Structure formats: structure tokens, C-alpha cells
Amino acid sequence: MRMGTVIGRVTLTVKHPSFEGERLLLTLPWKQTTFEGQDTFAPAIVVYDQLGAGIGQHIAISEGAEASCPFPKPTPVDAYCAALVDEHFYK
């Protein structure tokens, strides 16, 4: 699981039926240096969102096989918004 910052939304004209009613977010995953206060991020990824994250919000991202676990039937998801982060502490 990684942390990330939402920088926008993705709009599709045609999408897979399992995505109906949910949003896709453009997100910058954090690097180790991001936790240390530097503004460095990994390349942007698209994250499936059911929780209602907004632009500028910090989220926890589940990726790979774990990203498709919340769904009852197979869903083509590679990154999933697993949590909305209110605060974080790094030491």
C-alpha cells in the first residue's frame, strides 16, 4: 500500500460496465522523500475511487491483485483508493 495525493479526475466517454457510478482519480504516489517534506512524487497513476476523495486530498492506494479484492466479481482495476488519510506522521 502506498500514499498518494489526488491531482485530478479522469473522464471516459466509454468505460467498462463495472466502473458505472464510480470515479477514476489521477494521483501522484509518494516517494520516501515526499514523507521527509520534499515535493517529489512518482509518476502519476489512475486510481479507482468509491470513497469520494477530492482534489488535493491524501489517500492510501492499494495496487496489483489486492486492488481487485473489494469487488464481488472480477473487475479490471490495478489501483484502488483504500482509505482517505486525514493525518499522517513520519519520523
PDB file of N, CA, C and O in Angstrom:
ATOM      1  N   MET A   1       0.852  -1.167   0.000  1.00  0.00           N
ATOM      2  CA  MET A   1       0.000   0.000   0.000  1.00  0.00           C
ATOM      3  C   MET A   1       0.895   1.226   0.000  1.00  0.00           C
ATOM      4  O   MET A   1       1.917   1.267   0.685  1.00  0.00           O
ATOM      5  N   ARG A   2       0.499   2.221  -0.777  1.00  0.00           N
ATOM      6  CA  ARG A   2       1.252   3.477  -0.865  1.00  0.00           C
ATOM      7  C   ARG A   2       0.337   4.650  -0.536  1.00  0.00           C
ATOM      8  O   ARG A   2      -0.888   4.529  -0.545  1.00  0.00           O
ATOM      9  N   MET A   3       0.953   5.771  -0.251  1.00  0.00           N
ATOM     10  CA  MET A   3       0.213   7.027  -0.062  1.00  0.00           C
ATOM     11  C   MET A   3       0.299   7.803  -1.371  1.00  0.00           C
ATOM     12  O   MET A   3       1.235   7.627  -2.152  1.00  0.00           O
ATOM     13  N   GLY A   4      -0.694   8.666  -1.601  1.00  0.00           N
ATOM     14  CA  GLY A   4      -0.685   9.481  -2.796  1.00  0.00           C
ATOM     15  C   GLY A   4      -1.519  10.734  -2.605  1.00  0.00           C
ATOM     16  O   GLY A   4      -2.304  10.830  -1.661  1.00  0.00           O
ATOM     17  N   THR A   5      -1.347  11.690  -3.501  1.00  0.00           N
ATOM     18  CA  THR A   5      -2.114  12.935  -3.496  1.00  0.00           C
ATOM     19  C   THR A   5      -2.925  13.013  -4.775  1.00  0.00           C
ATOM     20  O   THR A   5      -2.385  12.851  -5.870  1.00  0.00           O
ATOM     21  N   VAL A   6      -4.212  13.260  -4.641  1.00  0.00           N
ATOM     22  CA  VAL A   6      -5.108  13.366  -5.797  1.00  0.00           C
ATOM     23  C   VAL A   6      -4.871  14.702  -6.488  1.00  0.00           C
ATOM     24  O   VAL A   6      -4.914  15.753  -5.849  1.00  0.00           O
ATOM     25  N   ILE A   7      -4.616  14.659  -7.819  1.00  0.00           N
ATOM     26  CA  ILE A   7      -4.383  15.897  -8.563  1.00  0.00           C
ATOM     27  C   ILE A   7      -5.445  16.156  -9.625  1.00  0.00           C
ATOM     28  O   ILE A   7      -5.418  17.201 -10.274  1.00  0.00           O
ATOM     29  N   GLY A   8      -6.375  15.230  -9.815  1.00  0.00           N
ATOM     30  CA  GLY A   8      -7.418  15.444 -10.808  1.00  0.00           C
ATOM     31  C   GLY A   8      -8.292  14.217 -10.979  1.00  0.00           C
ATOM     32  O   GLY A   8      -8.094  13.197 -10.318  1.00  0.00           O
ATOM     33  N   ARG A   9      -9.265  14.328 -11.879  1.00  0.00           N
ATOM     34  CA  ARG A   9     -10.167  13.220 -12.190  1.00  0.00           C
ATOM     35  C   ARG A   9      -9.999  12.827 -13.648  1.00  0.00           C
ATOM     36  O   ARG A   9      -9.616  13.645 -14.484  1.00  0.00           O
ATOM     37  N   VAL A  10     -10.290  11.571 -13.942  1.00  0.00           N
ATOM     38  CA  VAL A  10     -10.220  11.059 -15.309  1.00  0.00           C
ATOM     39  C   VAL A  10     -11.641  10.879 -15.804  1.00  0.00           C
ATOM     40  O   VAL A  10     -12.467  10.272 -15.121  1.00  0.00           O
ATOM     41  N   THR A  11     -11.935  11.405 -16.993  1.00  0.00           N
ATOM     42  CA  THR A  11     -13.262  11.286 -17.583  1.00  0.00           C
ATOM     43  C   THR A  11     -13.162  10.416 -18.832  1.00  0.00           C
ATOM     44  O   THR A  11     -12.327  10.654 -19.705  1.00  0.00           O
ATOM     45  N   LEU A  12     -14.026   9.405 -18.904  1.00  0.00           N
ATOM     46  CA  LEU A  12     -14.043   8.491 -20.041  1.00  0.00           C
ATOM     47  C   LEU A  12     -15.382   8.570 -20.759  1.00  0.00           C
ATOM     48  O   LEU A  12     -16.425   8.677 -20.114  1.00  0.00           O
ATOM     49  N   THR A  13     -15.363   8.518 -22.075  1.00  0.00           N
ATOM     50  CA  THR A  13     -16.622   8.501 -22.812  1.00  0.00           C
ATOM     51  C   THR A  13     -17.180   7.082 -22.890  1.00  0.00           C
ATOM     52  O   THR A  13     -18.397   6.892 -22.899  1.00  0.00           O
ATOM     53  N   VAL A  14     -16.305   6.099 -22.945  1.00  0.00           N
ATOM     54  CA  VAL A  14     -16.699   4.696 -22.941  1.00  0.00           C
ATOM     55  C   VAL A  14     -15.879   4.012 -21.853  1.00  0.00           C
ATOM     56  O   VAL A  14     -14.655   4.141 -21.813  1.00  0.00           O
ATOM     57  N   LYS A  15     -16.567   3.280 -20.965  1.00  0.00           N
ATOM     58  CA  LYS A  15     -15.829   2.595 -19.913  1.00  0.00           C
ATOM     59  C   LYS A  15     -16.434   1.231 -19.633  1.00  0.00           C
ATOM     60  O   LYS A  15     -17.556   0.935 -20.044  1.00  0.00           O
ATOM     61  N   HIS A  16     -15.679   0.412 -18.932  1.00  0.00           N
ATOM     62  CA  HIS A  16     -16.117  -0.931 -18.577  1.00  0.00           C
ATOM     63  C   HIS A  16     -17.361  -0.831 -17.698  1.00  0.00           C
ATOM     64  O   HIS A  16     -17.415   0.047 -16.836  1.00  0.00           O
ATOM     65  N   PRO A  17     -18.371  -1.698 -17.881  1.00  0.00           N
ATOM     66  CA  PRO A  17     -19.612  -1.615 -17.096  1.00  0.00           C
ATOM     67  C   PRO A  17     -19.406  -1.662 -15.578  1.00  0.00           C
ATOM     68  O   PRO A  17     -20.227  -1.123 -14.835  1.00  0.00           O
ATOM     69  N   SER A  18     -18.344  -2.285 -15.110  1.00  0.00           N
ATOM     70  CA  SER A  18     -18.108  -2.357 -13.664  1.00  0.00           C
ATOM     71  C   SER A  18     -17.699  -1.012 -13.072  1.00  0.00           C
ATOM     72  O   SER A  18     -17.698  -0.855 -11.851  1.00  0.00           O
ATOM     73  N   PHE A  19     -17.351  -0.038 -13.913  1.00  0.00           N
ATOM     74  CA  PHE A  19     -16.964   1.284 -13.429  1.00  0.00           C
ATOM     75  C   PHE A  19     -18.140   2.247 -13.295  1.00  0.00           C
ATOM     76  O   PHE A  19     -17.939   3.394 -12.895  1.00  0.00           O
ATOM     77  N   GLU A  20     -19.350   1.823 -13.614  1.00  0.00           N
ATOM     78  CA  GLU A  20     -20.512   2.710 -13.559  1.00  0.00           C
ATOM     79  C   GLU A  20     -20.722   3.262 -12.146  1.00  0.00           C
ATOM     80  O   GLU A  20     -20.732   2.512 -11.170  1.00  0.00           O
ATOM     81  N   GLY A  21     -20.885   4.558 -12.055  1.00  0.00           N
ATOM     82  CA  GLY A  21     -21.185   5.196 -10.780  1.00  0.00           C
ATOM     83  C   GLY A  21     -19.979   5.493  -9.911  1.00  0.00           C
ATOM     84  O   GLY A  21     -20.136   6.093  -8.848  1.00  0.00           O
ATOM     85  N   GLU A  22     -18.798   5.102 -10.312  1.00  0.00           N
ATOM     86  CA  GLU A  22     -17.589   5.351  -9.532  1.00  0.00           C
ATOM     87  C   GLU A  22     -16.678   6.290 -10.304  1.00  0.00           C
ATOM     88  O   GLU A  22     -16.921   6.594 -11.472  1.00  0.00           O
ATOM     89  N   ARG A  23     -15.616   6.750  -9.628  1.00  0.00           N
ATOM     90  CA  ARG A  23     -14.732   7.734 -10.250  1.00  0.00           C
ATOM     91  C   ARG A  23     -13.322   7.179 -10.409  1.00  0.00           C
ATOM     92  O   ARG A  23     -12.893   6.287  -9.677  1.00  0.00           O
ATOM     93  N   LEU A  24     -12.630   7.727 -11.374  1.00  0.00           N
ATOM     94  CA  LEU A  24     -11.217   7.437 -11.564  1.00  0.00           C
ATOM     95  C   LEU A  24     -10.445   8.715 -11.261  1.00  0.00           C
ATOM     96  O   LEU A  24     -10.757   9.781 -11.792  1.00  0.00           O
ATOM     97  N   LEU A  25      -9.438   8.599 -10.406  1.00  0.00           N
ATOM     98  CA  LEU A  25      -8.676   9.761  -9.960  1.00  0.00           C
ATOM     99  C   LEU A  25      -7.254   9.713 -10.504  1.00  0.00           C
ATOM    100  O   LEU A  25      -6.640   8.647 -10.555  1.00  0.00           O
ATOM    101  N   LEU A  26      -6.731  10.866 -10.910  1.00  0.00           N
ATOM    102  CA  LEU A  26      -5.330  10.985 -11.285  1.00  0.00           C
ATOM    103  C   LEU A  26      -4.570  11.309 -10.004  1.00  0.00           C
ATOM    104  O   LEU A  26      -4.852  12.308  -9.343  1.00  0.00           O
ATOM    105  N   THR A  27      -3.606  10.461  -9.658  1.00  0.00           N
ATOM    106  CA  THR A  27      -2.957  10.541  -8.355  1.00  0.00           C
ATOM    107  C   THR A  27      -1.442  10.496  -8.486  1.00  0.00           C
ATOM    108  O   THR A  27      -0.902   9.760  -9.312  1.00  0.00           O
ATOM    109  N   LEU A  28      -0.755  11.297  -7.657  1.00  0.00           N
ATOM    110  CA  LEU A  28       0.703  11.255  -7.580  1.00  0.00           C
ATOM    111  C   LEU A  28       1.110  10.420  -6.373  1.00  0.00           C
ATOM    112  O   LEU A  28       0.929  10.864  -5.239  1.00  0.00           O
ATOM    113  N   PRO A  29       1.655   9.219  -6.584  1.00  0.00           N
ATOM    114  CA  PRO A  29       2.127   8.412  -5.462  1.00  0.00           C
ATOM    115  C   PRO A  29       3.346   9.072  -4.802  1.00  0.00           C
ATOM    116  O   PRO A  29       4.167   9.702  -5.469  1.00  0.00           O
ATOM    117  N   TRP A  30       3.439   8.913  -3.494  1.00  0.00           N
ATOM    118  CA  TRP A  30       4.547   9.498  -2.748  1.00  0.00           C
ATOM    119  C   TRP A  30       5.783   8.632  -2.840  1.00  0.00           C
ATOM    120  O   TRP A  30       5.703   7.410  -2.969  1.00  0.00           O
ATOM    121  N   LYS A  31       6.939   9.294  -2.769  1.00  0.00           N
ATOM    122  CA  LYS A  31       8.226   8.625  -2.637  1.00  0.00           C
ATOM    123  C   LYS A  31       8.680   8.769  -1.185  1.00  0.00           C
ATOM    124  O   LYS A  31       8.019   9.444  -0.396  1.00  0.00           O
ATOM    125  N   GLN A  32       9.781   8.154  -0.832  1.00  0.00           N
ATOM    126  CA  GLN A  32      10.342   8.287   0.511  1.00  0.00           C
ATOM    127  C   GLN A  32      10.627   9.759   0.829  1.00  0.00           C
ATOM    128  O   GLN A  32      10.383  10.208   1.949  1.00  0.00           O
ATOM    129  N   THR A  33      11.142  10.509  -0.149  1.00  0.00           N
ATOM    130  CA  THR A  33      11.481  11.916   0.080  1.00  0.00           C
ATOM    131  C   THR A  33      10.242  12.789   0.281  1.00  0.00           C
ATOM    132  O   THR A  33      10.335  13.858   0.885  1.00  0.00           O
ATOM    133  N   THR A  34       9.097  12.353  -0.211  1.00  0.00           N
ATOM    134  CA  THR A  34       7.853  13.094  -0.001  1.00  0.00           C
ATOM    135  C   THR A  34       7.518  13.109   1.486  1.00  0.00           C
ATOM    136  O   THR A  34       7.084  14.132   2.015  1.00  0.00           O
ATOM    137  N   PHE A  35       7.717  11.972   2.164  1.00  0.00           N
ATOM    138  CA  PHE A  35       7.470  11.889   3.599  1.00  0.00           C
ATOM    139  C   PHE A  35       8.420  12.797   4.379  1.00  0.00           C
ATOM    140  O   PHE A  35       8.086  13.253   5.473  1.00  0.00           O
ATOM    141  N   GLU A  36       9.587  13.057   3.826  1.00  0.00           N
ATOM    142  CA  GLU A  36      10.583  13.886   4.501  1.00  0.00           C
ATOM    143  C   GLU A  36      10.376  15.369   4.232  1.00  0.00           C
ATOM    144  O   GLU A  36      11.189  16.190   4.657  1.00  0.00           O
ATOM    145  N   GLY A  37       9.301  15.728   3.532  1.00  0.00           N
ATOM    146  CA  GLY A  37       8.961  17.131   3.321  1.00  0.00           C
ATOM    147  C   GLY A  37       9.320  17.696   1.963  1.00  0.00           C
ATOM    148  O   GLY A  37       9.018  18.858   1.691  1.00  0.00           O
ATOM    149  N   GLN A  38       9.951  16.922   1.104  1.00  0.00           N
ATOM    150  CA  GLN A  38      10.291  17.398  -0.230  1.00  0.00           C
ATOM    151  C   GLN A  38       9.118  17.154  -1.174  1.00  0.00           C
ATOM    152  O   GLN A  38       8.347  16.212  -0.987  1.00  0.00           O
ATOM    153  N   ASP A  39       8.991  17.999  -2.177  1.00  0.00           N
ATOM    154  CA  ASP A  39       7.903  17.847  -3.145  1.00  0.00           C
ATOM    155  C   ASP A  39       8.347  16.977  -4.318  1.00  0.00           C
ATOM    156  O   ASP A  39       8.455  17.451  -5.449  1.00  0.00           O
ATOM    157  N   THR A  40       8.604  15.700  -4.035  1.00  0.00           N
ATOM    158  CA  THR A  40       8.967  14.759  -5.089  1.00  0.00           C
ATOM    159  C   THR A  40       7.943  13.631  -5.087  1.00  0.00           C
ATOM    160  O   THR A  40       7.555  13.127  -4.032  1.00  0.00           O
ATOM    161  N   PHE A  41       7.516  13.246  -6.274  1.00  0.00           N
ATOM    162  CA  PHE A  41       6.494  12.223  -6.407  1.00  0.00           C
ATOM    163  C   PHE A  41       6.894  11.231  -7.492  1.00  0.00           C
ATOM    164  O   PHE A  41       7.716  11.537  -8.355  1.00  0.00           O
ATOM    165  N   ALA A  42       6.305  10.042  -7.438  1.00  0.00           N
ATOM    166  CA  ALA A  42       6.460   9.055  -8.502  1.00  0.00           C
ATOM    167  C   ALA A  42       5.559   9.483  -9.665  1.00  0.00           C
ATOM    168  O   ALA A  42       4.725  10.370  -9.484  1.00  0.00           O
ATOM    169  N   PRO A  43       5.699   8.883 -10.853  1.00  0.00           N
ATOM    170  CA  PRO A  43       4.816   9.222 -11.974  1.00  0.00           C
ATOM    171  C   PRO A  43       3.344   9.002 -11.614  1.00  0.00           C
ATOM    172  O   PRO A  43       3.011   8.101 -10.844  1.00  0.00           O
ATOM    173  N   ALA A  44       2.474   9.835 -12.179  1.00  0.00           N
ATOM    174  CA  ALA A  44       1.040   9.790 -11.880  1.00  0.00           C
ATOM    175  C   ALA A  44       0.415   8.459 -12.315  1.00  0.00           C
ATOM    176  O   ALA A  44       0.817   7.868 -13.316  1.00  0.00           O
ATOM    177  N   ILE A  45      -0.579   8.002 -11.540  1.00  0.00           N
ATOM    178  CA  ILE A  45      -1.323   6.790 -11.853  1.00  0.00           C
ATOM    179  C   ILE A  45      -2.820   7.092 -11.748  1.00  0.00           C
ATOM    180  O   ILE A  45      -3.225   8.077 -11.130  1.00  0.00           O
ATOM    181  N   VAL A  46      -3.630   6.233 -12.357  1.00  0.00           N
ATOM    182  CA  VAL A  46      -5.083   6.349 -12.271  1.00  0.00           C
ATOM    183  C   VAL A  46      -5.569   5.382 -11.194  1.00  0.00           C
ATOM    184  O   VAL A  46      -5.212   4.204 -11.200  1.00  0.00           O
ATOM    185  N   VAL A  47      -6.391   5.890 -10.266  1.00  0.00           N
ATOM    186  CA  VAL A  47      -6.854   5.122  -9.115  1.00  0.00           C
ATOM    187  C   VAL A  47      -8.388   5.070  -9.123  1.00  0.00           C
ATOM    188  O   VAL A  47      -9.046   6.096  -9.296  1.00  0.00           O
ATOM    189  N   TYR A  48      -8.948   3.878  -8.937  1.00  0.00           N
ATOM    190  CA  TYR A  48     -10.399   3.676  -8.843  1.00  0.00           C
ATOM    191  C   TYR A  48     -10.848   4.134  -7.453  1.00  0.00           C
ATOM    192  O   TYR A  48     -10.245   3.750  -6.451  1.00  0.00           O
ATOM    193  N   ASP A  49     -11.909   4.958  -7.388  1.00  0.00           N
ATOM    194  CA  ASP A  49     -12.343   5.542  -6.115  1.00  0.00           C
ATOM    195  C   ASP A  49     -13.822   5.302  -5.847  1.00  0.00           C
ATOM    196  O   ASP A  49     -14.668   5.641  -6.675  1.00  0.00           O
ATOM    197  N   GLN A  50     -14.137   4.715  -4.688  1.00  0.00           N
ATOM    198  CA  GLN A  50     -15.513   4.557  -4.222  1.00  0.00           C
ATOM    199  C   GLN A  50     -15.773   5.404  -2.986  1.00  0.00           C
ATOM    200  O   GLN A  50     -16.910   5.490  -2.520  1.00  0.00           O
ATOM    201  N   LEU A  51     -14.735   6.027  -2.454  1.00  0.00           N
ATOM    202  CA  LEU A  51     -14.847   6.734  -1.173  1.00  0.00           C
ATOM    203  C   LEU A  51     -15.125   8.228  -1.306  1.00  0.00           C
ATOM    204  O   LEU A  51     -15.505   8.870  -0.326  1.00  0.00           O
ATOM    205  N   GLY A  52     -14.946   8.788  -2.489  1.00  0.00           N
ATOM    206  CA  GLY A  52     -15.242  10.204  -2.702  1.00  0.00           C
ATOM    207  C   GLY A  52     -14.084  11.137  -2.402  1.00  0.00           C
ATOM    208  O   GLY A  52     -14.300  12.234  -1.886  1.00  0.00           O
ATOM    209  N   ALA A  53     -12.869  10.734  -2.708  1.00  0.00           N
ATOM    210  CA  ALA A  53     -11.701  11.587  -2.480  1.00  0.00           C
ATOM    211  C   ALA A  53     -11.760  12.813  -3.378  1.00  0.00           C
ATOM    212  O   ALA A  53     -12.221  12.742  -4.517  1.00  0.00           O
ATOM    213  N   GLY A  54     -11.288  13.938  -2.850  1.00  0.00           N
ATOM    214  CA  GLY A  54     -11.289  15.177  -3.599  1.00  0.00           C
ATOM    215  C   GLY A  54      -9.894  15.569  -4.042  1.00  0.00           C
ATOM    216  O   GLY A  54      -8.902  15.005  -3.581  1.00  0.00           O
ATOM    217  N   ILE A  55      -9.825  16.539  -4.939  1.00  0.00           N
ATOM    218  CA  ILE A  55      -8.541  17.016  -5.435  1.00  0.00           C
ATOM    219  C   ILE A  55      -7.761  17.644  -4.283  1.00  0.00           C
ATOM    220  O   ILE A  55      -8.298  18.443  -3.515  1.00  0.00           O
ATOM    221  N   GLY A  56      -6.481  17.268  -4.176  1.00  0.00           N
ATOM    222  CA  GLY A  56      -5.617  17.750  -3.108  1.00  0.00           C
ATOM    223  C   GLY A  56      -5.614  16.864  -1.869  1.00  0.00           C
ATOM    224  O   GLY A  56      -4.808  17.074  -0.963  1.00  0.00           O
ATOM    225  N   GLN A  57      -6.492  15.893  -1.820  1.00  0.00           N
ATOM    226  CA  GLN A  57      -6.590  15.020  -0.654  1.00  0.00           C
ATOM    227  C   GLN A  57      -5.552  13.908  -0.710  1.00  0.00           C
ATOM    228  O   GLN A  57      -5.188  13.436  -1.787  1.00  0.00           O
ATOM    229  N   HIS A  58      -5.079  13.494   0.464  1.00  0.00           N
ATOM    230  CA  HIS A  58      -4.138  12.377   0.572  1.00  0.00           C
ATOM    231  C   HIS A  58      -4.938  11.085   0.715  1.00  0.00           C
ATOM    232  O   HIS A  58      -5.914  11.024   1.462  1.00  0.00           O
ATOM    233  N   ILE A  59      -4.509  10.054  -0.015  1.00  0.00           N
ATOM    234  CA  ILE A  59      -5.213   8.778   0.026  1.00  0.00           C
ATOM    235  C   ILE A  59      -4.212   7.634   0.177  1.00  0.00           C
ATOM    236  O   ILE A  59      -3.023   7.797  -0.097  1.00  0.00           O
ATOM    237  N   ALA A  60      -4.704   6.478   0.615  1.00  0.00           N
ATOM    238  CA  ALA A  60      -3.918   5.250   0.642  1.00  0.00           C
ATOM    239  C   ALA A  60      -4.305   4.452  -0.603  1.00  0.00           C
ATOM    240  O   ALA A  60      -5.489   4.287  -0.897  1.00  0.00           O
ATOM    241  N   ILE A  61      -3.309   3.961  -1.326  1.00  0.00           N
ATOM    242  CA  ILE A  61      -3.532   3.286  -2.600  1.00  0.00           C
ATOM    243  C   ILE A  61      -3.135   1.815  -2.487  1.00  0.00           C
ATOM    244  O   ILE A  61      -2.010   1.495  -2.103  1.00  0.00           O
ATOM    245  N   SER A  62      -4.056   0.936  -2.818  1.00  0.00           N
ATOM    246  CA  SER A  62      -3.783  -0.497  -2.896  1.00  0.00           C
ATOM    247  C   SER A  62      -3.597  -0.824  -4.366  1.00  0.00           C
ATOM    248  O   SER A  62      -4.396  -0.397  -5.200  1.00  0.00           O
ATOM    249  N   GLU A  63      -2.541  -1.584  -4.700  1.00  0.00           N
ATOM    250  CA  GLU A  63      -2.245  -1.861  -6.104  1.00  0.00           C
ATOM    251  C   GLU A  63      -2.120  -3.351  -6.382  1.00  0.00           C
ATOM    252  O   GLU A  63      -1.980  -4.156  -5.460  1.00  0.00           O
ATOM    253  N   GLY A  64      -2.171  -3.708  -7.647  1.00  0.00           N
ATOM    254  CA  GLY A  64      -1.994  -5.090  -8.072  1.00  0.00           C
ATOM    255  C   GLY A  64      -3.199  -5.949  -7.758  1.00  0.00           C
ATOM    256  O   GLY A  64      -4.337  -5.487  -7.840  1.00  0.00           O
ATOM    257  N   ALA A  65      -2.954  -7.199  -7.399  1.00  0.00           N
ATOM    258  CA  ALA A  65      -4.038  -8.149  -7.123  1.00  0.00           C
ATOM    259  C   ALA A  65      -4.901  -7.686  -5.951  1.00  0.00           C
ATOM    260  O   ALA A  65      -6.106  -7.937  -5.939  1.00  0.00           O
ATOM    261  N   GLU A  66      -4.306  -7.017  -4.972  1.00  0.00           N
ATOM    262  CA  GLU A  66      -5.065  -6.543  -3.818  1.00  0.00           C
ATOM    263  C   GLU A  66      -6.080  -5.461  -4.206  1.00  0.00           C
ATOM    264  O   GLU A  66      -7.079  -5.285  -3.508  1.00  0.00           O
ATOM    265  N   ALA A  67      -5.848  -4.746  -5.285  1.00  0.00           N
ATOM    266  CA  ALA A  67      -6.761  -3.681  -5.714  1.00  0.00           C
ATOM    267  C   ALA A  67      -8.104  -4.234  -6.178  1.00  0.00           C
ATOM    268  O   ALA A  67      -9.117  -3.542  -6.080  1.00  0.00           O
ATOM    269  N   SER A  68      -8.130  -5.458  -6.677  1.00  0.00           N
ATOM    270  CA  SER A  68      -9.387  -6.034  -7.160  1.00  0.00           C
ATOM    271  C   SER A  68     -10.113  -6.844  -6.085  1.00  0.00           C
ATOM    272  O   SER A  68     -11.210  -7.341  -6.339  1.00  0.00           O
ATOM    273  N   CYS A  69      -9.534  -6.988  -4.899  1.00  0.00           N
ATOM    274  CA  CYS A  69     -10.148  -7.779  -3.819  1.00  0.00           C
ATOM    275  C   CYS A  69     -11.481  -7.231  -3.298  1.00  0.00           C
ATOM    276  O   CYS A  69     -12.329  -8.038  -2.917  1.00  0.00           O
ATOM    277  N   PRO A  70     -11.727  -5.904  -3.255  1.00  0.00           N
ATOM    278  CA  PRO A  70     -13.005  -5.424  -2.713  1.00  0.00           C
ATOM    279  C   PRO A  70     -14.228  -5.731  -3.569  1.00  0.00           C
ATOM    280  O   PRO A  70     -15.354  -5.499  -3.130  1.00  0.00           O
ATOM    281  N   PHE A  71     -14.034  -6.244  -4.773  1.00  0.00           N
ATOM    282  CA  PHE A  71     -15.141  -6.451  -5.692  1.00  0.00           C
ATOM    283  C   PHE A  71     -15.628  -7.894  -5.665  1.00  0.00           C
ATOM    284  O   PHE A  71     -14.816  -8.816  -5.577  1.00  0.00           O
ATOM    285  N   PRO A  72     -16.970  -8.109  -5.741  1.00  0.00           N
ATOM    286  CA  PRO A  72     -17.516  -9.461  -5.688  1.00  0.00           C
ATOM    287  C   PRO A  72     -17.207 -10.300  -6.932  1.00  0.00           C
ATOM    288  O   PRO A  72     -17.121 -11.525  -6.843  1.00  0.00           O
ATOM    289  N   LYS A  73     -17.041  -9.661  -8.073  1.00  0.00           N
ATOM    290  CA  LYS A  73     -16.701 -10.392  -9.293  1.00  0.00           C
ATOM    291  C   LYS A  73     -15.473  -9.732  -9.925  1.00  0.00           C
ATOM    292  O   LYS A  73     -15.148  -8.596  -9.578  1.00  0.00           O
ATOM    293  N   PRO A  74     -14.800 -10.402 -10.824  1.00  0.00           N
ATOM    294  CA  PRO A  74     -13.580  -9.830 -11.419  1.00  0.00           C
ATOM    295  C   PRO A  74     -13.815  -8.444 -12.015  1.00  0.00           C
ATOM    296  O   PRO A  74     -14.747  -8.236 -12.793  1.00  0.00           O
ATOM    297  N   THR A  75     -12.956  -7.508 -11.637  1.00  0.00           N
ATOM    298  CA  THR A  75     -13.049  -6.131 -12.104  1.00  0.00           C
ATOM    299  C   THR A  75     -11.667  -5.678 -12.565  1.00  0.00           C
ATOM    300  O   THR A  75     -10.683  -5.925 -11.868  1.00  0.00           O
ATOM    301  N   PRO A  76     -11.568  -5.019 -13.728  1.00  0.00           N
ATOM    302  CA  PRO A  76     -10.264  -4.616 -14.252  1.00  0.00           C
ATOM    303  C   PRO A  76      -9.713  -3.374 -13.539  1.00  0.00           C
ATOM    304  O   PRO A  76      -9.753  -2.270 -14.082  1.00  0.00           O
ATOM    305  N   VAL A  77      -9.205  -3.565 -12.333  1.00  0.00           N
ATOM    306  CA  VAL A  77      -8.671  -2.464 -11.531  1.00  0.00           C
ATOM    307  C   VAL A  77      -7.231  -2.791 -11.141  1.00  0.00           C
ATOM    308  O   VAL A  77      -6.954  -3.891 -10.663  1.00  0.00           O
ATOM    309  N   ASP A  78      -6.324  -1.854 -11.337  1.00  0.00           N
ATOM    310  CA  ASP A  78      -4.929  -2.061 -10.961  1.00  0.00           C
ATOM    311  C   ASP A  78      -4.534  -1.212  -9.755  1.00  0.00           C
ATOM    312  O   ASP A  78      -3.553  -1.523  -9.080  1.00  0.00           O
ATOM    313  N   ALA A  79      -5.289  -0.134  -9.473  1.00  0.00           N
ATOM    314  CA  ALA A  79      -5.020   0.717  -8.305  1.00  0.00           C
ATOM    315  C   ALA A  79      -6.363   1.154  -7.720  1.00  0.00           C
ATOM    316  O   ALA A  79      -7.259   1.584  -8.446  1.00  0.00           O
ATOM    317  N   TYR A  80      -6.487   1.037  -6.395  1.00  0.00           N
ATOM    318  CA  TYR A  80      -7.761   1.261  -5.704  1.00  0.00           C
ATOM    319  C   TYR A  80      -7.540   2.194  -4.518  1.00  0.00           C
ATOM    320  O   TYR A  80      -6.568   2.040  -3.778  1.00  0.00           O
ATOM    321  N   CYS A  81      -8.434   3.157  -4.336  1.00  0.00           N
ATOM    322  CA  CYS A  81      -8.368   4.065  -3.183  1.00  0.00           C
ATOM    323  C   CYS A  81      -8.882   3.308  -1.960  1.00  0.00           C
ATOM    324  O   CYS A  81     -10.089   3.127  -1.799  1.00  0.00           O
ATOM    325  N   ALA A  82      -7.959   2.866  -1.097  1.00  0.00           N
ATOM    326  CA  ALA A  82      -8.317   2.034   0.046  1.00  0.00           C
ATOM    327  C   ALA A  82      -8.705   2.855   1.272  1.00  0.00           C
ATOM    328  O   ALA A  82      -9.434   2.359   2.131  1.00  0.00           O
ATOM    329  N   ALA A  83      -8.233   4.104   1.374  1.00  0.00           N
ATOM    330  CA  ALA A  83      -8.537   4.920   2.555  1.00  0.00           C
ATOM    331  C   ALA A  83      -8.307   6.391   2.253  1.00  0.00           C
ATOM    332  O   ALA A  83      -7.458   6.743   1.433  1.00  0.00           O
ATOM    333  N   LEU A  84      -9.072   7.249   2.926  1.00  0.00           N
ATOM    334  CA  LEU A  84      -8.853   8.692   2.901  1.00  0.00           C
ATOM    335  C   LEU A  84      -8.012   9.026   4.128  1.00  0.00           C
ATOM    336  O   LEU A  84      -8.369   8.655   5.246  1.00  0.00           O
ATOM    337  N   VAL A  85      -6.911   9.717   3.926  1.00  0.00           N
ATOM    338  CA  VAL A  85      -5.978   9.989   5.018  1.00  0.00           C
ATOM    339  C   VAL A  85      -6.223  11.397   5.560  1.00  0.00           C
ATOM    340  O   VAL A  85      -6.087  12.385   4.839  1.00  0.00           O
ATOM    341  N   ASP A  86      -6.588  11.471   6.846  1.00  0.00           N
ATOM    342  CA  ASP A  86      -6.795  12.761   7.483  1.00  0.00           C
ATOM    343  C   ASP A  86      -5.472  13.369   7.951  1.00  0.00           C
ATOM    344  O   ASP A  86      -5.218  14.556   7.747  1.00  0.00           O
ATOM    345  N   GLU A  87      -4.636  12.546   8.577  1.00  0.00           N
ATOM    346  CA  GLU A  87      -3.345  12.988   9.080  1.00  0.00           C
ATOM    347  C   GLU A  87      -2.317  11.891   8.860  1.00  0.00           C
ATOM    348  O   GLU A  87      -2.662  10.712   8.780  1.00  0.00           O
ATOM    349  N   HIS A  88      -1.068  12.279   8.763  1.00  0.00           N
ATOM    350  CA  HIS A  88      -0.002  11.293   8.729  1.00  0.00           C
ATOM    351  C   HIS A  88       1.162  11.817   9.558  1.00  0.00           C
ATOM    352  O   HIS A  88       1.372  13.025   9.675  1.00  0.00           O
ATOM    353  N   PHE A  89       1.907  10.890  10.125  1.00  0.00           N
ATOM    354  CA  PHE A  89       3.044  11.218  10.962  1.00  0.00           C
ATOM    355  C   PHE A  89       4.221  10.379  10.489  1.00  0.00           C
ATOM    356  O   PHE A  89       4.108   9.159  10.369  1.00  0.00           O
ATOM    357  N   TYR A  90       5.319  11.009  10.228  1.00  0.00           N
ATOM    358  CA  TYR A  90       6.515  10.302   9.775  1.00  0.00           C
ATOM    359  C   TYR A  90       7.691  10.744  10.613  1.00  0.00           C
ATOM    360  O   TYR A  90       7.910  11.939  10.808  1.00  0.00           O
ATOM    361  N   LYS A  91       8.445   9.786  11.107  1.00  0.00           N
ATOM    362  CA  LYS A  91       9.605  10.131  11.932  1.00  0.00           C
ATOM    363  C   LYS A  91      10.802   9.372  11.460  1.00  0.00           C
ATOM    364  O   LYS A  91      11.887   9.519  12.023  1.00  0.00           O
TER     365      LYS A  91
END
